Amino acid sequence: MSRLSLALPALVLLSACATPQERCIRTGASEQSRLLAEIKEAEGNIARGYAIHRQTVPETIFHTCQRVSDGKVVGYYPCPETYYRTVETPVAIDISEERRKLTGLKDALPAAARRAEEAAAQCRILHPE
């Protein structure tokens, strides 16, 4: 195994860690992040002409497993394994209502950005690095 293949998992784990300050800032910016995501979704809906409903559904697959005793196969039994998949379904929308929604989201964004900046400043005071 190469050094790079050993180092990659460690880098992934380190990048998943966040300092208390970073977590605090991320929490303070959550409203702004949510608004940005909703704006992107509304713009996509308008561009497509329809929304996309996403639903996670379980799907069970049955395998045949072996019952082993003292190292010998003594029988077989069905063993279910459940997977989850996302199903996307197009949904009709009122484009004019979606545009009004988009306008409202964009109007709310500057205030959310100000609150995120204020929260970040507080986080830097509370959790200096």
N, C-alpha and C positions, 0 to 999 in steps of 0.2 A: 504494500500500500504506500503510495507516495506521500510526501509531506503535505502537499496541497490538499489531497483528499482527507487527510487527518485534520488540517487546519480549518477547512470549510465549515464543518459542524460547529466548531468552537466559535468561529466568527458569527455564525447564525445565532447561536445562543447569546453571545455578547450583545449583538444588535437588538435582541429581544428585550434585554434589560434596559431599564430607564432609571435615571436618578430621580430622587423625590421632586426635584425642581422640574424636570421634564414631564413627570406624571402630572404634577400640579398645573403646568402650562397647558398640557393636552386637555386636562379636565376643564380648564377655564375657556378653552377654545372650542369645546364640544358643540355649543350652539352654532357658532360660525361654521364649523365643519358640517353640521347637519344641514344648515341652510344651503351651503355650496353643493352638497350632494342632491338636495331637492331641486335646486336650480338646474343642475346638470340633467336630472331625470325629466323635469318639465320641458326643458329645451329639446331633449331627445324625443319625448312624446309628441311635441308639436311638429318636429321635423318628420317623424314617421307618420303622424296622423292617428296614432293609437298608442295606448299604454301597454305595458307588458306586466302581467300578473305572474309572480313567481311563487311557487308552492313546493315545499319539500315533502316528498312522499316516500314512505317505506316500501322496500321491495325485498321480500324474503325468498331466498334460494335454499333449497334443500340439498344437502350433500349426503353421501353415505359414509359414515364413520365406522371405524373398527373398534370393537371392545377387546382389549388385550388383558390377559391375565398370565402372569409368570412368563412374559415374553412371547406368548402364543396368542394368535387371534382366536377368540372364543365366540365371536358373533359380530353382527353388523346392526347398526341402528341409524335412523335418519337424524341428521343434525342440521337444524336450520341456522342460517346466517343472514342477518338483516343488513341491507345496505340502504342508504338514503340517496335519492336523486332529486334534482330540481327540475320541475316541469314549468315551462314558460308558455303562457296562453295570451294571445292578443286580446285586448279589451277596448271596446269603443269608448271614445272620449268626446266631450264637447270642446272643440278647439278654442272657442272664445273664452270659455271658463278656464281652460288651461293657461291661456295668455294672461287672464286676470290674476290667476294664482301665481304665475311667474313674476308679474309686476309686483305683487305683494311681497314675494320672497326677496326680490332685488331691492325693494324699498327697506326691508328689515335688515339687510346685510350690513350697511354702515354702522348701525347701532350695535349689532352683534360684534363687529370687528373692534369697535371702541371698547366694549366690555371685555373682549378677549385680551386686548392690550393692557387694560387696567388689571385684569387677573394675572397676566404674565408679570407685570411690575410687582404685584403683591407676592407672587411666587418667588421672584428673585430676592425679595426681602426676607421672606420666611425660610427659604431654602437656598442660602448662598452656596456657591460651589467653590 
